[in-house]
Amino acid sequence: MRVLVAEDHVVLADWIAEGLRDAGLAVDVVNDGAAALTQAGLTAYDVIVLDRDLPGLHGDQVCRKLAGGSARILMLTAAAGLDDRVDGLELGADDYHGKPFAFRELVARVRALGRRAPSAPQIVRRGDLTVDRARHRASRGIHTLSLTRKEFAILELLLAADGRVVSAEEMLEHAWDANLDPFSNIVSVAVARLRRKLGEPPLIETVVGKGYRL
């Protein structure tokens, strides 16, 4: 899952991002409203964690412009009264969470928002392969697969593509954050490890010059 954190307090933004990365999510960070809009236009995010009181372009304006898009919006703010929550939801936010917050709850809310898309059911099956997106579990036949977070993210993306070829660039956008060197061979290495763990007969096909498909 790819997440954008838009928060003007740099230390808090980095803390949120680090915690979400520890939970297995790919996270980018911006510190003002204009940058949030720009970044959201460049990358297909699953969830945007949006501080309401951003400098420059206010978080309310950012929310209005991004509402209705493919990314789910979690508005995060110190103003967490009933009227504030109602206002935030009416702006188009999908969820509204107050500060301070318990980090486990924030992670749970982000994951829940990421599962809302109707095209991404909680449990996906292809032949003898079963993937439980909510619990981050995968199995083939009777065997449980021990996958890293990145391997699981790649498998999710291949399943969602439903036979379409997925490029290495698309995998980078889905499973890694913007700090990764785009010329790294990390995608091919991760796919090779995932292919081995999935076992025989092979499930992942390499389409030379284009990418991979399940």
C-alpha positions as a Markdown table, in Angstrom:
| # | Residue | x | y | z |
|---|---|---|---|---|
| 1 | Met | 0.0 | 0.0 | 0.0 |
| 2 | Arg | 1.3 | 3.5 | -0.9 |
| 3 | Val | 0.6 | 6.3 | 1.5 |
| 4 | Leu | 1.3 | 10.1 | 1.4 |
| 5 | Val | 1.7 | 11.9 | 4.7 |
| 6 | Ala | 1.0 | 15.6 | 4.5 |
| 7 | Glu | 2.0 | 17.2 | 7.8 |
| 8 | Asp | 3.8 | 20.5 | 8.5 |
| 9 | His | 5.4 | 19.5 | 11.7 |
| 10 | Val | 8.5 | 17.8 | 10.3 |
| 11 | Val | 9.4 | 15.7 | 13.4 |
| 12 | Leu | 5.8 | 14.4 | 13.7 |
| 13 | Ala | 5.6 | 13.8 | 9.9 |
| 14 | Asp | 8.8 | 11.7 | 10.0 |
| 15 | Trp | 7.6 | 9.8 | 13.1 |
| 16 | Ile | 4.3 | 8.9 | 11.4 |
| 17 | Ala | 6.1 | 7.9 | 8.2 |
| 18 | Glu | 8.6 | 5.7 | 10.0 |
| 19 | Gly | 5.8 | 4.0 | 12.0 |
| 20 | Leu | 3.8 | 3.3 | 8.8 |
| 21 | Arg | 6.9 | 2.0 | 7.1 |
| 22 | Asp | 7.5 | -0.3 | 10.1 |
| 23 | Ala | 4.0 | -1.6 | 9.5 |
| 24 | Gly | 4.9 | -2.5 | 5.9 |
| 25 | Leu | 3.6 | 0.5 | 4.0 |
| 26 | Ala | 5.4 | 2.6 | 1.4 |
| 27 | Val | 5.3 | 6.2 | 2.6 |
| 28 | Asp | 6.2 | 9.6 | 1.1 |
| 29 | Val | 6.1 | 12.8 | 3.1 |
| 30 | Val | 5.4 | 16.5 | 2.3 |
| 31 | Asn | 5.1 | 19.4 | 4.6 |
| 32 | Asp | 2.7 | 21.9 | 3.0 |
| 33 | Gly | -0.6 | 21.9 | 1.0 |
| 34 | Ala | 0.8 | 22.8 | -2.4 |
| 35 | Ala | 3.4 | 20.0 | -2.2 |
| 36 | Ala | 0.6 | 17.6 | -1.2 |
| 37 | Leu | -1.4 | 18.4 | -4.3 |
| 38 | Thr | 1.7 | 18.2 | -6.5 |
| 39 | Gln | 2.7 | 14.8 | -5.1 |
| 40 | Ala | -0.8 | 13.4 | -5.3 |
| 41 | Gly | -0.8 | 14.3 | -8.9 |
| 42 | Leu | 2.4 | 12.5 | -9.6 |
| 43 | Thr | 1.8 | 9.3 | -7.7 |
| 44 | Ala | -1.2 | 6.9 | -7.3 |
| 45 | Tyr | -1.6 | 6.8 | -3.6 |
| 46 | Asp | -3.9 | 4.4 | -1.8 |
| 47 | Val | -4.3 | 6.6 | 1.3 |
| 48 | Ile | -3.4 | 10.2 | 2.1 |
| 49 | Val | -2.9 | 11.2 | 5.7 |
| 50 | Leu | -3.7 | 14.9 | 5.6 |
| 51 | Asp | -3.1 | 17.4 | 8.4 |
| 52 | Arg | -6.0 | 19.9 | 8.3 |
| 53 | Asp | -3.8 | 22.9 | 9.3 |
| 54 | Leu | -1.2 | 22.9 | 6.5 |
| 55 | Pro | 0.6 | 26.1 | 5.7 |
| 56 | Gly | 0.2 | 27.8 | 2.3 |
| 57 | Leu | -2.7 | 25.9 | 0.9 |
| 58 | His | -4.9 | 24.9 | 3.8 |
| 59 | Gly | -5.7 | 21.2 | 4.3 |
| 60 | Asp | -9.4 | 21.9 | 3.7 |
| 61 | Gln | -8.6 | 23.1 | 0.2 |
| 62 | Val | -6.4 | 20.2 | -0.5 |
| 63 | Cys | -9.1 | 17.8 | 0.7 |
| 64 | Arg | -11.7 | 19.4 | -1.6 |
| 65 | Lys | -9.4 | 19.1 | -4.6 |
| 66 | Leu | -8.5 | 15.5 | -3.9 |
| 67 | Ala | -11.8 | 14.2 | -2.7 |
| 68 | Gly | -13.5 | 11.7 | -5.0 |
| 69 | Gly | -10.2 | 10.5 | -6.5 |
| 70 | Ser | -8.7 | 7.0 | -6.2 |
| 71 | Ala | -6.9 | 7.9 | -2.9 |
| 72 | Arg | -8.7 | 7.6 | 0.4 |
| 73 | Ile | -8.2 | 10.6 | 2.7 |
| 74 | Leu | -7.6 | 10.4 | 6.4 |
| 75 | Met | -7.8 | 13.9 | 7.9 |
| 76 | Leu | -5.5 | 14.3 | 10.9 |
| 77 | Thr | -5.9 | 17.3 | 13.2 |
| 78 | Ala | -5.8 | 18.6 | 16.8 |
| 79 | Ala | -9.3 | 20.0 | 16.3 |
| 80 | Ala | -11.3 | 16.8 | 16.9 |
| 81 | Gly | -14.7 | 18.0 | 18.3 |
| 82 | Leu | -17.9 | 16.8 | 16.8 |
| 83 | Asp | -18.4 | 19.9 | 14.6 |
| 84 | Asp | -14.8 | 19.6 | 13.3 |
| 85 | Arg | -15.3 | 15.9 | 12.5 |
| 86 | Val | -18.5 | 16.7 | 10.6 |
| 87 | Asp | -16.8 | 19.5 | 8.7 |
| 88 | Gly | -13.9 | 17.3 | 7.7 |
| 89 | Leu | -16.1 | 14.5 | 6.4 |
| 90 | Glu | -18.3 | 17.0 | 4.5 |
| 91 | Leu | -15.2 | 18.3 | 2.8 |
| 92 | Gly | -14.8 | 14.8 | 1.3 |
| 93 | Ala | -12.5 | 13.1 | 3.8 |
| 94 | Asp | -13.0 | 9.4 | 4.2 |
| 95 | Asp | -12.0 | 9.4 | 7.9 |
| 96 | Tyr | -11.1 | 12.0 | 10.5 |
| 97 | His | -8.7 | 11.3 | 13.4 |
| 98 | Gly | -7.7 | 13.6 | 16.2 |
| 99 | Lys | -4.3 | 14.4 | 17.8 |
| 100 | Pro | -2.9 | 13.0 | 20.0 |
| 101 | Phe | -3.6 | 9.5 | 18.8 |
| 102 | Ala | -2.6 | 5.9 | 19.5 |
| 103 | Phe | -0.3 | 4.8 | 16.7 |
| 104 | Arg | -1.8 | 1.3 | 16.5 |
| 105 | Glu | -5.2 | 2.9 | 15.8 |
| 106 | Leu | -3.8 | 5.2 | 13.1 |
| 107 | Val | -2.2 | 2.2 | 11.3 |
| 108 | Ala | -5.5 | 0.3 | 11.6 |
| 109 | Arg | -7.4 | 3.2 | 10.2 |
| 110 | Val | -5.0 | 3.6 | 7.3 |
| 111 | Arg | -5.2 | -0.1 | 6.5 |
| 112 | Ala | -9.0 | 0.0 | 6.7 |
| 113 | Leu | -9.1 | 2.9 | 4.2 |
| 114 | Gly | -6.8 | 1.1 | 1.9 |
| 115 | Arg | -9.1 | -1.9 | 1.8 |
| 116 | Arg | -12.2 | 0.1 | 0.8 |
| 117 | Ala | -11.8 | 0.0 | -2.9 |
| 118 | Pro | -14.4 | -2.5 | -4.3 |
| 119 | Ser | -11.8 | -3.8 | -6.8 |
| 120 | Ala | -9.6 | -5.0 | -3.9 |
| 121 | Pro | -11.5 | -7.7 | -1.8 |
| 122 | Gln | -10.1 | -8.8 | 1.5 |
| 123 | Ile | -9.4 | -12.4 | 0.4 |
| 124 | Val | -8.3 | -13.2 | -3.2 |
| 125 | Arg | -7.9 | -16.7 | -4.6 |
| 126 | Arg | -6.3 | -17.7 | -7.9 |
| 127 | Gly | -6.2 | -21.5 | -8.3 |
| 128 | Asp | -4.5 | -22.9 | -5.2 |
| 129 | Leu | -3.1 | -19.5 | -4.2 |
| 130 | Thr | -4.9 | -17.6 | -1.4 |
| 131 | Val | -4.1 | -14.1 | -0.2 |
| 132 | Asp | -5.7 | -12.5 | 2.8 |
| 133 | Arg | -5.0 | -8.8 | 2.4 |
| 134 | Ala | -6.4 | -7.8 | 5.9 |
| 135 | Arg | -4.2 | -10.3 | 7.8 |
| 136 | His | -1.2 | -10.1 | 5.5 |
| 137 | Arg | -1.2 | -13.9 | 5.0 |
| 138 | Ala | -0.7 | -16.0 | 1.9 |
| 139 | Ser | -0.8 | -19.7 | 1.2 |
| 140 | Arg | -0.5 | -22.1 | -1.7 |
| 141 | Gly | -2.4 | -25.3 | -1.3 |
| 142 | Ile | -1.9 | -26.4 | 2.3 |
| 143 | His | 1.4 | -24.5 | 2.7 |
| 144 | Thr | 1.6 | -21.1 | 4.4 |
| 145 | Leu | 4.0 | -18.7 | 2.6 |
| 146 | Ser | 6.5 | -16.8 | 4.7 |
| 147 | Leu | 6.7 | -13.5 | 2.7 |
| 148 | Thr | 8.4 | -10.2 | 3.5 |
| 149 | Arg | 6.3 | -7.0 | 3.4 |
| 150 | Lys | 7.6 | -6.1 | 0.0 |
| 151 | Glu | 7.0 | -9.6 | -1.4 |
| 152 | Phe | 3.5 | -9.5 | -0.1 |
| 153 | Ala | 2.9 | -6.1 | -1.7 |
| 154 | Ile | 4.2 | -7.3 | -5.1 |
| 155 | Leu | 2.0 | -10.4 | -4.9 |
| 156 | Glu | -1.1 | -8.1 | -4.1 |
| 157 | Leu | -0.3 | -6.0 | -7.1 |
| 158 | Leu | 0.1 | -9.0 | -9.5 |
| 159 | Leu | -3.2 | -10.4 | -8.2 |
| 160 | Ala | -5.0 | -7.1 | -8.7 |
| 161 | Ala | -3.7 | -6.9 | -12.3 |
| 162 | Asp | -5.6 | -10.1 | -13.1 |
| 163 | Gly | -3.2 | -11.3 | -15.8 |
| 164 | Arg | -2.1 | -7.8 | -17.0 |
| 165 | Val | 1.7 | -7.2 | -17.3 |
| 166 | Val | 2.9 | -5.1 | -14.3 |
| 167 | Ser | 6.0 | -3.1 | -15.0 |
| 168 | Ala | 8.9 | -2.8 | -12.6 |
| 169 | Glu | 8.2 | 0.9 | -12.4 |
| 170 | Glu | 4.6 | 0.2 | -11.2 |
| 171 | Met | 5.9 | -2.2 | -8.6 |
| 172 | Leu | 8.3 | 0.5 | -7.4 |
| 173 | Glu | 5.4 | 3.0 | -7.0 |
| 174 | His | 3.3 | 0.4 | -5.2 |
| 175 | Ala | 5.7 | -1.1 | -2.8 |
| 176 | Trp | 8.6 | 1.3 | -2.2 |
| 177 | Asp | 8.7 | 5.0 | -1.3 |
| 178 | Ala | 10.2 | 7.9 | -3.3 |
| 179 | Asn | 13.7 | 7.6 | -1.6 |
| 180 | Leu | 14.6 | 4.5 | -3.6 |
| 181 | Asp | 17.1 | 4.7 | -6.4 |
| 182 | Pro | 14.9 | 4.0 | -9.6 |
| 183 | Phe | 17.9 | 2.4 | -11.3 |
| 184 | Ser | 18.2 | -0.2 | -8.5 |
| 185 | Asn | 17.6 | -3.9 | -9.3 |
| 186 | Ile | 15.7 | -4.3 | -6.1 |
| 187 | Val | 12.4 | -5.2 | -8.0 |
| 188 | Ser | 13.9 | -8.0 | -9.9 |
| 189 | Val | 15.5 | -9.4 | -6.8 |
| 190 | Ala | 12.3 | -9.2 | -4.8 |
| 191 | Val | 10.3 | -10.9 | -7.7 |
| 192 | Ala | 12.9 | -13.7 | -7.9 |
| 193 | Arg | 12.6 | -14.4 | -4.2 |
| 194 | Leu | 8.8 | -14.3 | -4.4 |
| 195 | Arg | 8.8 | -16.7 | -7.3 |
| 196 | Arg | 10.9 | -19.2 | -5.4 |
| 197 | Lys | 8.7 | -18.9 | -2.3 |
| 198 | Leu | 5.6 | -19.5 | -4.4 |
| 199 | Gly | 7.0 | -22.9 | -5.5 |
| 200 | Glu | 6.2 | -25.1 | -8.4 |
| 201 | Pro | 4.7 | -24.9 | -10.9 |
| 202 | Pro | 5.9 | -21.3 | -11.4 |
| 203 | Leu | 3.2 | -18.7 | -11.0 |
| 204 | Ile | 5.0 | -15.5 | -12.1 |
| 205 | Glu | 6.0 | -15.0 | -15.7 |
| 206 | Thr | 8.7 | -12.6 | -16.8 |
| 207 | Val | 7.6 | -10.7 | -19.9 |
| 208 | Val | 11.0 | -9.5 | -21.3 |
| 209 | Gly | 11.2 | -5.7 | -21.6 |
| 210 | Lys | 7.8 | -5.1 | -20.1 |
| 211 | Gly | 7.5 | -6.6 | -16.6 |
| 212 | Tyr | 5.8 | -9.5 | -14.9 |
| 213 | Arg | 2.4 | -11.1 | -14.7 |
| 214 | Leu | 0.7 | -13.8 | -12.6 |
